[in-house]
Amino acid sequence: MNTKKDIKVSVFLDKEMAAFIDENKTYGMRRSDYMRGLVWEKMKRKKVKNTQIKVDDFFNTPSLPPQFVPDDLKEYTDLLVEWWAIRYKNKGTCSKRVFNRIIDTLRKFPSQDRKEALEKAITGGWKDIYPVKKGY
């Protein structure tokens, strides 16, 4: 345990703090072991919090925030949000880059086909959006 990298720290506890540690530590554990465990616990929680919050992570969730839908496609917001949850559930990549690609794809469709393409993607459980095939 005492390697060259270890640092010793002195901590002064009042009676109430010492009593708390004594009541909660397991048999044979020293107060210093208990306090070291608390620090490790805090470190683990902080690592999890830091890795969870990224700018692109707003897209990596099953619920697409409606405010990300561009103004020219606002009328399809409900369909996009519903389809994004299906895409996420089916383990499709959900990122800002993918979202922008999907938006660009939707914009290329004729306006009368956009709604139908999204509805078919939802009912089919597709991970992507495809142009509507017209019957002859």
PyMOL commands that set and color helices and strands:
alter all, ss='L'
color gray80, all
select helices_A, chain A and resi 15-24+31-52+55-58+66-68+71-89+96-108+111-124
alter helices_A, ss='H'
color red, helices_A
deselect
rebuild
show_as cartoon
